[in-house]
Amino acid sequence: MKIETITLSNGVEMPVIGLGVYKSGEQTYDAVRRALELGYRHIDTAAFYGNEADVGRAVRDSGIPREEIFVTTKLWNDDQRAGAQQAAFEKSLQNLDLGYIDLYLVHWPVPGKYTETWKYMQSFYDSGKVRAIGVSNFLAHHLEDIFLLGGVTPMVDQFECHPACARPALRGYCRSRSMVPVAWSPLARGRYFDDERIREIAERHKKTPAQVILRWDYQHGVVTIPKTVNPERMTENADIFDFSLTDDEMALLDWMDKNDMHGDPDNFDF
């Protein structure tokens, strides 16, 4: 299995499909090992998930050269307070035990704290222990605050994105600022697999609803990190490079957008 890559603004290559491990629990190690065996080279975790150590151990045990695997983790909300950012970063480095982090993200834009946190993120990047930095769940107005700081700017914004929560304005903003959008929950936990429009497109291409949705993201320039512990689903999710959605099919899926958002950054319980 060969998964394509996209180039971040600083020249770092990131695979366009990764394995998400949110709530993978005790199955994290086995899921990551299996994904790597299947050809995945991008694993997305976070301090909040509580499984950084399992991800790191699976990567080390895989026998695959470290430089071939792209690992993302994130700084949690509780650590966006004076002095805590540095300790949280060091703890993630220790938990992963991989020498460096490929992509480090601010998990949420905690009001009154995220700009100060971004200053720490820039220092982590300057240290050479992180290959790229970015944000998660940031909207355009949060990002504007970051850009006003100057210095190193986010290379990635990770946010909820699928046909029913398409986020066209935010995707466009990312493109205008040379940021790569990454979709968490790209399959909306399967809520739209039975949608007639998706099923008809899937049948036409002899693909599954999941593959159609992930292809929609891909053709919009969005990296995806679908979560699964099932090896068959892992293979299915990465098998999207041998077909293309037509302009009409893309438009039909675009019209599904109803802002079905399950993580609104402006109304999050911080």
PyRosetta script that sets phi, psi and omega in degrees:
from pyrosetta import init, pose_from_sequence

init()
pose = pose_from_sequence("MKIETITLSNGVEMPVIGLGVYKSGEQTYDAVRRALELGYRHIDTAAFYGNEADVGRAVRDSGIPREEIFVTTKLWNDDQRAGAQQAAFEKSLQNLDLGYIDLYLVHWPVPGKYTETWKYMQSFYDSGKVRAIGVSNFLAHHLEDIFLLGGVTPMVDQFECHPACARPALRGYCRSRSMVPVAWSPLARGRYFDDERIREIAERHKKTPAQVILRWDYQHGVVTIPKTVNPERMTENADIFDFSLTDDEMALLDWMDKNDMHGDPDNFDF")
pose.set_psi(1, 126.0)
pose.set_omega(1, 179.1)
pose.set_phi(2, -117.1)
pose.set_psi(2, 119.1)
pose.set_omega(2, -179.5)
pose.set_phi(3, -103.7)
pose.set_psi(3, 131.0)
pose.set_omega(3, -178.9)
pose.set_phi(4, -67.5)
pose.set_psi(4, 164.4)
pose.set_omega(4, 178.5)
pose.set_phi(5, -123.7)
pose.set_psi(5, 163.8)
pose.set_omega(5, 174.5)
pose.set_phi(6, -127.6)
pose.set_psi(6, 148.3)
pose.set_omega(6, -176.9)
pose.set_phi(7, -96.8)
pose.set_psi(7, 125.0)
pose.set_omega(7, 176.2)
pose.set_phi(8, -75.0)
pose.set_psi(8, 168.7)
pose.set_omega(8, -174.0)
pose.set_phi(9, -62.1)
pose.set_psi(9, -21.2)
pose.set_omega(9, 179.0)
pose.set_phi(10, -98.2)
pose.set_psi(10, 9.1)
pose.set_omega(10, 176.5)
pose.set_phi(11, 93.6)
pose.set_psi(11, -5.9)
pose.set_omega(11, 178.6)
pose.set_phi(12, -72.8)
pose.set_psi(12, 136.8)
pose.set_omega(12, 179.2)
pose.set_phi(13, -91.1)
pose.set_psi(13, 130.8)
pose.set_omega(13, 178.3)
pose.set_phi(14, -123.9)
pose.set_psi(14, 127.9)
pose.set_omega(14, 175.9)
pose.set_phi(15, -60.0)
pose.set_psi(15, 139.5)
pose.set_omega(15, -173.8)
pose.set_phi(16, -79.0)
pose.set_psi(16, -11.0)
pose.set_omega(16, 172.8)
pose.set_phi(17, -129.6)
pose.set_psi(17, 130.8)
pose.set_omega(17, 177.7)
pose.set_phi(18, -129.6)
pose.set_psi(18, 175.6)
pose.set_omega(18, 176.2)
pose.set_phi(19, -102.7)
pose.set_psi(19, 120.3)
pose.set_omega(19, 172.5)
pose.set_phi(20, -85.1)
pose.set_psi(20, 143.9)
pose.set_omega(20, -176.7)
pose.set_phi(21, -124.5)
pose.set_psi(21, 21.6)
pose.set_omega(21, 176.4)
pose.set_phi(22, -63.1)
pose.set_psi(22, 127.8)
pose.set_omega(22, -179.9)
pose.set_phi(23, 61.5)
pose.set_psi(23, 25.4)
pose.set_omega(23, 175.4)
pose.set_phi(24, -78.1)
pose.set_psi(24, -17.8)
pose.set_omega(24, 172.6)
pose.set_phi(25, 55.8)
pose.set_psi(25, -135.3)
pose.set_omega(25, -177.0)
pose.set_phi(26, -68.9)
pose.set_psi(26, -11.2)
pose.set_omega(26, -180.0)
pose.set_phi(27, -89.7)
pose.set_psi(27, 0.0)
pose.set_omega(27, -174.8)
pose.set_phi(28, -58.0)
pose.set_psi(28, -50.8)
pose.set_omega(28, -176.8)
pose.set_phi(29, -57.3)
pose.set_psi(29, -51.2)
pose.set_omega(29, -178.1)
pose.set_phi(30, -64.3)
pose.set_psi(30, -37.7)
pose.set_omega(30, -179.7)
pose.set_phi(31, -64.9)
pose.set_psi(31, -43.5)
pose.set_omega(31, -179.7)
pose.set_phi(32, -67.6)
pose.set_psi(32, -42.8)
pose.set_omega(32, 178.0)
pose.set_phi(33, -59.3)
pose.set_psi(33, -44.2)
pose.set_omega(33, -178.9)
pose.set_phi(34, -66.5)
pose.set_psi(34, -42.3)
pose.set_omega(34, 179.5)
pose.set_phi(35, -60.5)
pose.set_psi(35, -43.0)
pose.set_omega(35, 179.6)
pose.set_phi(36, -65.7)
pose.set_psi(36, -37.6)
pose.set_omega(36, 176.9)
pose.set_phi(37, -63.4)
pose.set_psi(37, -33.8)
pose.set_omega(37, -178.6)
pose.set_phi(38, -78.6)
pose.set_psi(38, -14.2)
pose.set_omega(38, 178.5)
pose.set_phi(39, 119.7)
pose.set_psi(39, -2.7)
pose.set_omega(39, 175.0)
pose.set_phi(40, -64.8)
pose.set_psi(40, 144.8)
pose.set_omega(40, 177.0)
pose.set_phi(41, -135.1)
pose.set_psi(41, 18.2)
pose.set_omega(41, -178.1)
pose.set_phi(42, -138.6)
pose.set_psi(42, 118.5)
pose.set_omega(42, 179.9)
pose.set_phi(43, -122.2)
pose.set_psi(43, 131.1)
pose.set_omega(43, -177.6)
pose.set_phi(44, -115.3)
pose.set_psi(44, 116.4)
pose.set_omega(44, 177.5)
pose.set_phi(45, -128.4)
pose.set_psi(45, -169.2)
pose.set_omega(45, 178.6)
pose.set_phi(46, -164.8)
pose.set_psi(46, 153.8)
pose.set_omega(46, 176.2)
pose.set_phi(47, -56.3)
pose.set_psi(47, -39.9)
pose.set_omega(47, -177.6)
pose.set_phi(48, -63.2)
pose.set_psi(48, -26.9)
pose.set_omega(48, -177.9)
pose.set_phi(49, -71.6)
pose.set_psi(49, -22.6)
pose.set_omega(49, 179.2)
pose.set_phi(50, 73.7)
pose.set_psi(50, 18.1)
pose.set_omega(50, -177.3)
pose.set_phi(51, -130.2)
pose.set_psi(51, 21.5)
pose.set_omega(51, 178.0)
pose.set_phi(52, -58.1)
pose.set_psi(52, -41.7)
pose.set_omega(52, -177.5)
pose.set_phi(53, -63.3)
pose.set_psi(53, -39.9)
pose.set_omega(53, 178.1)
pose.set_phi(54, -66.2)
pose.set_psi(54, -39.2)
pose.set_omega(54, 177.1)
pose.set_phi(55, -62.6)
pose.set_psi(55, -47.9)
pose.set_omega(55, -179.2)
pose.set_phi(56, -61.4)
pose.set_psi(56, -42.3)
pose.set_omega(56, -180.0)
pose.set_phi(57, -64.7)
pose.set_psi(57, -40.3)
pose.set_omega(57, 179.2)
pose.set_phi(58, -64.3)
pose.set_psi(58, -40.6)
pose.set_omega(58, 178.0)
pose.set_phi(59, -64.6)
pose.set_psi(59, -44.9)
pose.set_omega(59, -179.7)
pose.set_phi(60, -63.8)
pose.set_psi(60, -40.6)
pose.set_omega(60, -176.7)
pose.set_phi(61, -76.6)
pose.set_psi(61, -12.0)
pose.set_omega(61, -174.5)
pose.set_phi(62, -69.5)
pose.set_psi(62, -24.5)
pose.set_omega(62, -176.9)
pose.set_phi(63, 81.1)
pose.set_psi(63, -0.8)
pose.set_omega(63, 179.2)
pose.set_phi(64, -85.6)
pose.set_psi(64, 135.7)
pose.set_omega(64, 179.5)
pose.set_phi(65, -53.3)
pose.set_psi(65, 135.7)
pose.set_omega(65, -176.9)
pose.set_phi(66, -52.7)
pose.set_psi(66, -40.5)
pose.set_omega(66, -174.2)
pose.set_phi(67, -69.0)
pose.set_psi(67, -10.2)
pose.set_omega(67, 179.0)
pose.set_phi(68, -90.6)
pose.set_psi(68, -6.9)
pose.set_omega(68, -175.8)
pose.set_phi(69, -114.9)
pose.set_psi(69, 132.9)
pose.set_omega(69, -177.9)
pose.set_phi(70, -105.2)
pose.set_psi(70, 117.2)
pose.set_omega(70, -176.5)
pose.set_phi(71, -117.5)
pose.set_psi(71, 127.4)
pose.set_omega(71, 176.8)
pose.set_phi(72, -109.6)
pose.set_psi(72, 137.6)
pose.set_omega(72, 168.2)
pose.set_phi(73, -141.0)
pose.set_psi(73, 175.3)
pose.set_omega(73, -168.5)
pose.set_phi(74, -140.4)
pose.set_psi(74, 149.4)
pose.set_omega(74, 176.4)
pose.set_phi(75, -86.8)
pose.set_psi(75, 121.8)
pose.set_omega(75, -174.6)
pose.set_phi(76, -79.5)
pose.set_psi(76, 162.2)
pose.set_omega(76, -174.3)
pose.set_phi(77, -58.9)
pose.set_psi(77, -43.5)
pose.set_omega(77, -177.2)
pose.set_phi(78, -63.0)
pose.set_psi(78, -18.9)
pose.set_omega(78, -178.6)
pose.set_phi(79, -94.9)
pose.set_psi(79, 6.5)
pose.set_omega(79, 174.8)
pose.set_phi(80, -92.2)
pose.set_psi(80, 63.8)
pose.set_omega(80, 177.8)
pose.set_phi(81, -145.3)
pose.set_psi(81, 160.9)
pose.set_omega(81, -171.3)
pose.set_phi(82, -48.9)
pose.set_psi(82, 119.0)
pose.set_omega(82, 175.6)
pose.set_phi(83, 83.8)
pose.set_psi(83, -15.0)
pose.set_omega(83, -175.0)
pose.set_phi(84, -81.4)
pose.set_psi(84, -24.2)
pose.set_omega(84, -175.2)
pose.set_phi(85, -61.5)
pose.set_psi(85, -44.2)
pose.set_omega(85, -178.9)
pose.set_phi(86, -63.6)
pose.set_psi(86, -45.3)
pose.set_omega(86, -179.8)
pose.set_phi(87, -63.5)
pose.set_psi(87, -38.3)
pose.set_omega(87, 179.7)
pose.set_phi(88, -65.7)
pose.set_psi(88, -40.9)
pose.set_omega(88, 177.9)
pose.set_phi(89, -62.1)
pose.set_psi(89, -47.1)
pose.set_omega(89, -179.9)
pose.set_phi(90, -62.7)
pose.set_psi(90, -36.8)
pose.set_omega(90, 179.2)
pose.set_phi(91, -66.5)
pose.set_psi(91, -40.1)
pose.set_omega(91, 177.3)
pose.set_phi(92, -64.6)
pose.set_psi(92, -41.4)
pose.set_omega(92, 176.1)
pose.set_phi(93, -58.7)
pose.set_psi(93, -42.9)
pose.set_omega(93, -179.2)
pose.set_phi(94, -68.2)
pose.set_psi(94, -43.9)
pose.set_omega(94, -179.1)
pose.set_phi(95, -61.8)
pose.set_psi(95, -44.7)
pose.set_omega(95, -179.0)
pose.set_phi(96, -70.9)
pose.set_psi(96, -40.2)
pose.set_omega(96, 178.4)
pose.set_phi(97, 53.6)
pose.set_psi(97, 48.3)
pose.set_omega(97, -178.9)
pose.set_phi(98, -117.6)
pose.set_psi(98, 6.5)
pose.set_omega(98, 178.3)
pose.set_phi(99, 91.2)
pose.set_psi(99, -40.0)
pose.set_omega(99, 179.8)
pose.set_phi(100, -159.6)
pose.set_psi(100, 167.1)
pose.set_omega(100, 177.7)
pose.set_phi(101, -111.1)
pose.set_psi(101, 135.4)
pose.set_omega(101, -179.5)
pose.set_phi(102, -75.4)
pose.set_psi(102, -42.3)
pose.set_omega(102, 179.8)
pose.set_phi(103, -142.4)
pose.set_psi(103, 124.6)
pose.set_omega(103, -179.8)
pose.set_phi(104, -117.4)
pose.set_psi(104, 127.7)
pose.set_omega(104, -175.0)
pose.set_phi(105, -119.6)
pose.set_psi(105, 148.3)
pose.set_omega(105, 165.9)
pose.set_phi(106, -79.6)
pose.set_psi(106, 119.7)
pose.set_omega(106, -167.9)
pose.set_phi(107, -66.2)
pose.set_psi(107, -43.5)
pose.set_omega(107, 179.1)
pose.set_phi(108, -144.3)
pose.set_psi(108, 152.4)
pose.set_omega(108, 177.9)
pose.set_phi(109, -81.8)
pose.set_psi(109, 81.7)
pose.set_omega(109, -178.8)
pose.set_phi(110, -64.5)
pose.set_psi(110, 121.1)
pose.set_omega(110, -176.4)
pose.set_phi(111, -54.1)
pose.set_psi(111, 134.4)
pose.set_omega(111, 177.8)
pose.set_phi(112, 77.2)
pose.set_psi(112, -1.0)
pose.set_omega(112, -174.8)
pose.set_phi(113, -128.8)
pose.set_psi(113, -24.0)
pose.set_omega(113, -169.7)
pose.set_phi(114, -68.8)
pose.set_psi(114, -27.8)
pose.set_omega(114, 178.3)
pose.set_phi(115, -71.0)
pose.set_psi(115, -40.0)
pose.set_omega(115, 176.3)
pose.set_phi(116, -64.9)
pose.set_psi(116, -39.1)
pose.set_omega(116, 177.5)
pose.set_phi(117, -61.6)
pose.set_psi(117, -37.6)
pose.set_omega(117, -179.1)
pose.set_phi(118, -63.3)
pose.set_psi(118, -31.5)
pose.set_omega(118, 176.5)
pose.set_phi(119, -62.1)
pose.set_psi(119, -39.1)
pose.set_omega(119, 175.2)
pose.set_phi(120, -65.2)
pose.set_psi(120, -40.8)
pose.set_omega(120, -179.7)
pose.set_phi(121, -59.0)
pose.set_psi(121, -40.0)
pose.set_omega(121, 178.6)
pose.set_phi(122, -63.9)
pose.set_psi(122, -37.9)
pose.set_omega(122, 179.0)
pose.set_phi(123, -68.7)
pose.set_psi(123, -35.6)
pose.set_omega(123, 177.4)
pose.set_phi(124, -63.3)
pose.set_psi(124, -41.8)
pose.set_omega(124, 178.8)
pose.set_phi(125, -63.7)
pose.set_psi(125, -43.9)
pose.set_omega(125, -179.2)
pose.set_phi(126, -65.0)
pose.set_psi(126, -23.9)
pose.set_omega(126, -179.1)
pose.set_phi(127, -70.8)
pose.set_psi(127, -17.9)
pose.set_omega(127, -177.8)
pose.set_phi(128, 85.3)
pose.set_psi(128, 1.1)
pose.set_omega(128, 179.1)
pose.set_phi(129, -89.0)
pose.set_psi(129, -3.4)
pose.set_omega(129, 177.8)
pose.set_phi(130, -132.8)
pose.set_psi(130, 131.5)
pose.set_omega(130, -178.7)
pose.set_phi(131, -83.1)
pose.set_psi(131, -26.2)
pose.set_omega(131, 179.8)
pose.set_phi(132, -155.4)
pose.set_psi(132, 150.9)
pose.set_omega(132, 178.0)
pose.set_phi(133, -129.2)
pose.set_psi(133, 156.0)
pose.set_omega(133, -179.5)
pose.set_phi(134, -167.0)
pose.set_psi(134, -162.5)
pose.set_omega(134, -176.2)
pose.set_phi(135, -134.2)
pose.set_psi(135, 167.2)
pose.set_omega(135, 178.3)
pose.set_phi(136, -136.8)
pose.set_psi(136, 134.9)
pose.set_omega(136, 177.9)
pose.set_phi(137, 66.8)
pose.set_psi(137, 24.1)
pose.set_omega(137, 176.4)
pose.set_phi(138, -90.6)
pose.set_psi(138, 134.6)
pose.set_omega(138, 173.4)
pose.set_phi(139, -93.4)
pose.set_psi(139, 175.3)
pose.set_omega(139, -175.4)
pose.set_phi(140, -58.6)
pose.set_psi(140, -39.7)
pose.set_omega(140, -177.1)
pose.set_phi(141, -70.3)
pose.set_psi(141, -30.3)
pose.set_omega(141, 173.4)
pose.set_phi(142, -67.2)
pose.set_psi(142, -42.8)
pose.set_omega(142, -177.9)
pose.set_phi(143, -66.1)
pose.set_psi(143, -35.2)
pose.set_omega(143, 177.0)
pose.set_phi(144, -59.8)
pose.set_psi(144, -39.5)
pose.set_omega(144, 177.3)
pose.set_phi(145, -61.4)
pose.set_psi(145, -38.9)
pose.set_omega(145, 179.3)
pose.set_phi(146, -66.5)
pose.set_psi(146, -44.6)
pose.set_omega(146, -178.2)
pose.set_phi(147, -64.9)
pose.set_psi(147, -29.5)
pose.set_omega(147, 178.4)
pose.set_phi(148, -65.7)
pose.set_psi(148, -21.7)
pose.set_omega(148, -179.7)
pose.set_phi(149, -71.4)
pose.set_psi(149, -25.7)
pose.set_omega(149, -175.1)
pose.set_phi(150, 76.4)
pose.set_psi(150, -172.4)
pose.set_omega(150, -179.9)
pose.set_phi(151, 76.0)
pose.set_psi(151, -150.1)
pose.set_omega(151, -179.1)
pose.set_phi(152, -68.7)
pose.set_psi(152, 130.6)
pose.set_omega(152, -178.8)
pose.set_phi(153, -106.0)
pose.set_psi(153, 158.0)
pose.set_omega(153, -178.0)
pose.set_phi(154, -59.8)
pose.set_psi(154, 138.5)
pose.set_omega(154, 177.5)
pose.set_phi(155, -95.9)
pose.set_psi(155, -17.3)
pose.set_omega(155, -175.8)
pose.set_phi(156, -143.3)
pose.set_psi(156, 145.0)
pose.set_omega(156, 164.6)
pose.set_phi(157, -127.3)
pose.set_psi(157, 120.0)
pose.set_omega(157, 179.9)
pose.set_phi(158, -101.6)
pose.set_psi(158, 126.6)
pose.set_omega(158, -178.4)
pose.set_phi(159, -152.7)
pose.set_psi(159, 165.0)
pose.set_omega(159, 178.6)
pose.set_phi(160, -64.5)
pose.set_psi(160, 129.0)
pose.set_omega(160, -177.7)
pose.set_phi(161, -157.2)
pose.set_psi(161, 120.8)
pose.set_omega(161, 174.6)
pose.set_phi(162, -158.9)
pose.set_psi(162, 172.1)
pose.set_omega(162, -174.0)
pose.set_phi(163, -54.3)
pose.set_psi(163, -32.6)
pose.set_omega(163, -179.8)
pose.set_phi(164, -86.4)
pose.set_psi(164, -5.5)
pose.set_omega(164, 174.7)
pose.set_phi(165, -140.6)
pose.set_psi(165, 69.2)
pose.set_omega(165, -164.5)
pose.set_phi(166, -76.7)
pose.set_psi(166, -27.5)
pose.set_omega(166, 176.4)
pose.set_phi(167, 54.3)
pose.set_psi(167, 46.5)
pose.set_omega(167, -177.2)
pose.set_phi(168, -59.6)
pose.set_psi(168, -39.5)
pose.set_omega(168, -179.4)
pose.set_phi(169, -65.7)
pose.set_psi(169, -41.9)
pose.set_omega(169, -179.6)
pose.set_phi(170, -68.9)
pose.set_psi(170, -39.0)
pose.set_omega(170, 176.0)
pose.set_phi(171, -61.4)
pose.set_psi(171, -43.0)
pose.set_omega(171, 179.0)
pose.set_phi(172, -64.6)
pose.set_psi(172, -39.4)
pose.set_omega(172, 177.6)
pose.set_phi(173, -61.8)
pose.set_psi(173, -44.1)
pose.set_omega(173, 178.7)
pose.set_phi(174, -58.0)
pose.set_psi(174, -46.0)
pose.set_omega(174, 179.8)
pose.set_phi(175, -60.4)
pose.set_psi(175, -40.5)
pose.set_omega(175, -178.0)
pose.set_phi(176, -66.6)
pose.set_psi(176, -21.0)
pose.set_omega(176, -178.4)
pose.set_phi(177, -109.5)
pose.set_psi(177, 13.7)
pose.set_omega(177, 177.7)
pose.set_phi(178, 60.4)
pose.set_psi(178, 33.1)
pose.set_omega(178, 175.2)
pose.set_phi(179, -103.9)
pose.set_psi(179, 142.8)
pose.set_omega(179, 176.0)
pose.set_phi(180, -89.3)
pose.set_psi(180, 124.8)
pose.set_omega(180, 174.7)
pose.set_phi(181, -80.4)
pose.set_psi(181, 137.5)
pose.set_omega(181, 177.4)
pose.set_phi(182, -123.4)
pose.set_psi(182, 131.1)
pose.set_omega(182, -177.0)
pose.set_phi(183, -97.1)
pose.set_psi(183, 119.8)
pose.set_omega(183, 165.4)
pose.set_phi(184, -91.4)
pose.set_psi(184, 153.8)
pose.set_omega(184, -174.1)
pose.set_phi(185, 49.9)
pose.set_psi(185, 49.1)
pose.set_omega(185, -177.6)
pose.set_phi(186, -65.7)
pose.set_psi(186, -20.2)
pose.set_omega(186, 179.7)
pose.set_phi(187, -101.0)
pose.set_psi(187, 5.4)
pose.set_omega(187, 177.9)
pose.set_phi(188, 49.7)
pose.set_psi(188, 35.0)
pose.set_omega(188, 179.5)
pose.set_phi(189, 54.5)
pose.set_psi(189, 32.0)
pose.set_omega(189, 173.8)
pose.set_phi(190, 78.4)
pose.set_psi(190, 9.5)
pose.set_omega(190, -175.3)
pose.set_phi(191, -63.8)
pose.set_psi(191, -22.2)
pose.set_omega(191, -174.7)
pose.set_phi(192, -115.2)
pose.set_psi(192, 13.6)
pose.set_omega(192, 179.6)
pose.set_phi(193, -63.3)
pose.set_psi(193, -26.4)
pose.set_omega(193, -179.2)
pose.set_phi(194, -95.1)
pose.set_psi(194, 4.1)
pose.set_omega(194, 177.4)
pose.set_phi(195, -62.3)
pose.set_psi(195, 131.2)
pose.set_omega(195, -174.0)
pose.set_phi(196, -59.4)
pose.set_psi(196, -38.6)
pose.set_omega(196, -179.2)
pose.set_phi(197, -64.4)
pose.set_psi(197, -44.0)
pose.set_omega(197, -179.8)
pose.set_phi(198, -67.4)
pose.set_psi(198, -41.8)
pose.set_omega(198, -178.3)
pose.set_phi(199, -64.9)
pose.set_psi(199, -40.0)
pose.set_omega(199, 179.6)
pose.set_phi(200, -64.9)
pose.set_psi(200, -41.2)
pose.set_omega(200, 177.8)
pose.set_phi(201, -65.7)
pose.set_psi(201, -41.2)
pose.set_omega(201, 179.0)
pose.set_phi(202, -61.1)
pose.set_psi(202, -44.7)
pose.set_omega(202, 179.3)
pose.set_phi(203, -63.5)
pose.set_psi(203, -38.3)
pose.set_omega(203, -179.0)
pose.set_phi(204, -63.2)
pose.set_psi(204, -37.3)
pose.set_omega(204, -177.5)
pose.set_phi(205, -97.4)
pose.set_psi(205, 0.0)
pose.set_omega(205, -176.1)
pose.set_phi(206, 57.9)
pose.set_psi(206, 45.1)
pose.set_omega(206, 178.1)
pose.set_phi(207, -126.6)
pose.set_psi(207, 175.1)
pose.set_omega(207, 179.0)
pose.set_phi(208, -94.9)
pose.set_psi(208, 161.3)
pose.set_omega(208, 175.0)
pose.set_phi(209, -54.7)
pose.set_psi(209, -39.7)
pose.set_omega(209, 179.3)
pose.set_phi(210, -60.9)
pose.set_psi(210, -42.8)
pose.set_omega(210, -179.4)
pose.set_phi(211, -65.9)
pose.set_psi(211, -36.9)
pose.set_omega(211, 178.0)
pose.set_phi(212, -63.6)
pose.set_psi(212, -45.5)
pose.set_omega(212, -179.2)
pose.set_phi(213, -64.0)
pose.set_psi(213, -44.4)
pose.set_omega(213, -179.7)
pose.set_phi(214, -67.2)
pose.set_psi(214, -33.1)
pose.set_omega(214, 175.8)
pose.set_phi(215, -68.1)
pose.set_psi(215, -36.7)
pose.set_omega(215, 176.5)
pose.set_phi(216, -58.8)
pose.set_psi(216, -46.8)
pose.set_omega(216, 176.3)
pose.set_phi(217, -58.9)
pose.set_psi(217, -48.7)
pose.set_omega(217, -177.0)
pose.set_phi(218, -57.8)
pose.set_psi(218, -44.5)
pose.set_omega(218, -178.5)
pose.set_phi(219, -71.6)
pose.set_psi(219, -15.7)
pose.set_omega(219, 173.0)
pose.set_phi(220, -92.3)
pose.set_psi(220, 7.0)
pose.set_omega(220, 178.4)
pose.set_phi(221, 77.2)
pose.set_psi(221, 23.2)
pose.set_omega(221, -177.1)
pose.set_phi(222, -104.8)
pose.set_psi(222, 126.5)
pose.set_omega(222, 174.2)
pose.set_phi(223, -75.4)
pose.set_psi(223, 144.9)
pose.set_omega(223, -179.1)
pose.set_phi(224, -125.1)
pose.set_psi(224, 150.0)
pose.set_omega(224, -179.6)
pose.set_phi(225, -133.4)
pose.set_psi(225, 62.0)
pose.set_omega(225, -178.4)
pose.set_phi(226, -60.5)
pose.set_psi(226, 138.0)
pose.set_omega(226, -179.4)
pose.set_phi(227, -95.1)
pose.set_psi(227, 130.1)
pose.set_omega(227, 172.6)
pose.set_phi(228, -162.4)
pose.set_psi(228, 154.0)
pose.set_omega(228, 172.1)
pose.set_phi(229, -113.3)
pose.set_psi(229, 3.9)
pose.set_omega(229, -177.5)
pose.set_phi(230, -93.0)
pose.set_psi(230, 118.2)
pose.set_omega(230, -178.3)
pose.set_phi(231, -57.8)
pose.set_psi(231, -36.2)
pose.set_omega(231, 178.9)
pose.set_phi(232, -65.3)
pose.set_psi(232, -39.6)
pose.set_omega(232, 177.9)
pose.set_phi(233, -68.2)
pose.set_psi(233, -36.7)
pose.set_omega(233, 176.7)
pose.set_phi(234, -58.9)
pose.set_psi(234, -47.0)
pose.set_omega(234, 179.4)
pose.set_phi(235, -62.7)
pose.set_psi(235, -45.1)
pose.set_omega(235, 179.8)
pose.set_phi(236, -59.5)
pose.set_psi(236, -46.1)
pose.set_omega(236, -175.2)
pose.set_phi(237, -64.5)
pose.set_psi(237, -28.4)
pose.set_omega(237, -178.5)
pose.set_phi(238, -91.4)
pose.set_psi(238, -7.3)
pose.set_omega(238, -175.7)
pose.set_phi(239, -93.0)
pose.set_psi(239, 66.3)
pose.set_omega(239, -176.6)
pose.set_phi(240, -126.1)
pose.set_psi(240, 11.1)
pose.set_omega(240, -173.7)
pose.set_phi(241, -101.1)
pose.set_psi(241, 4.7)
pose.set_omega(241, -178.6)
pose.set_phi(242, -109.0)
pose.set_psi(242, 15.8)
pose.set_omega(242, 175.6)
pose.set_phi(243, -152.8)
pose.set_psi(243, 163.5)
pose.set_omega(243, 178.4)
pose.set_phi(244, -134.4)
pose.set_psi(244, 144.6)
pose.set_omega(244, 173.4)
pose.set_phi(245, -84.2)
pose.set_psi(245, 139.4)
pose.set_omega(245, 178.3)
pose.set_phi(246, -73.1)
pose.set_psi(246, 167.9)
pose.set_omega(246, 177.2)
pose.set_phi(247, -59.3)
pose.set_psi(247, -39.7)
pose.set_omega(247, 179.4)
pose.set_phi(248, -66.3)
pose.set_psi(248, -39.6)
pose.set_omega(248, 179.1)
pose.set_phi(249, -67.3)
pose.set_psi(249, -40.5)
pose.set_omega(249, 176.8)
pose.set_phi(250, -61.7)
pose.set_psi(250, -42.7)
pose.set_omega(250, 179.6)
pose.set_phi(251, -63.9)
pose.set_psi(251, -40.3)
pose.set_omega(251, 179.6)
pose.set_phi(252, -60.9)
pose.set_psi(252, -41.6)
pose.set_omega(252, 177.9)
pose.set_phi(253, -70.9)
pose.set_psi(253, -36.1)
pose.set_omega(253, 176.5)
pose.set_phi(254, -59.0)
pose.set_psi(254, -37.1)
pose.set_omega(254, -177.7)
pose.set_phi(255, -69.7)
pose.set_psi(255, -9.9)
pose.set_omega(255, 176.6)
pose.set_phi(256, -72.9)
pose.set_psi(256, -14.8)
pose.set_omega(256, -172.8)
pose.set_phi(257, -58.3)
pose.set_psi(257, 124.3)
pose.set_omega(257, 175.1)
pose.set_phi(258, -137.7)
pose.set_psi(258, 21.4)
pose.set_omega(258, 179.4)
pose.set_phi(259, 53.0)
pose.set_psi(259, 46.3)
pose.set_omega(259, 178.6)
pose.set_phi(260, -77.1)
pose.set_psi(260, 73.6)
pose.set_omega(260, -173.5)
pose.set_phi(261, -95.8)
pose.set_psi(261, 130.5)
pose.set_omega(261, 179.1)
pose.set_phi(262, -109.7)
pose.set_psi(262, 9.9)
pose.set_omega(262, 177.9)
pose.set_phi(263, -152.9)
pose.set_psi(263, 76.8)
pose.set_omega(263, -177.2)
pose.set_phi(264, -80.4)
pose.set_psi(264, 113.1)
pose.set_omega(264, -177.0)
pose.set_phi(265, -61.9)
pose.set_psi(265, -25.9)
pose.set_omega(265, -179.9)
pose.set_phi(266, -85.8)
pose.set_psi(266, -6.6)
pose.set_omega(266, 178.6)
pose.set_phi(267, -136.0)
pose.set_psi(267, 41.9)
pose.set_omega(267, -178.2)
pose.set_phi(268, -95.9)
pose.set_psi(268, 142.1)
pose.set_omega(268, -178.8)
pose.set_phi(269, -81.0)
pose.set_psi(269, 84.5)
pose.set_omega(269, 178.9)
pose.set_phi(270, -78.5)
pose.dump_pdb("model.pdb")
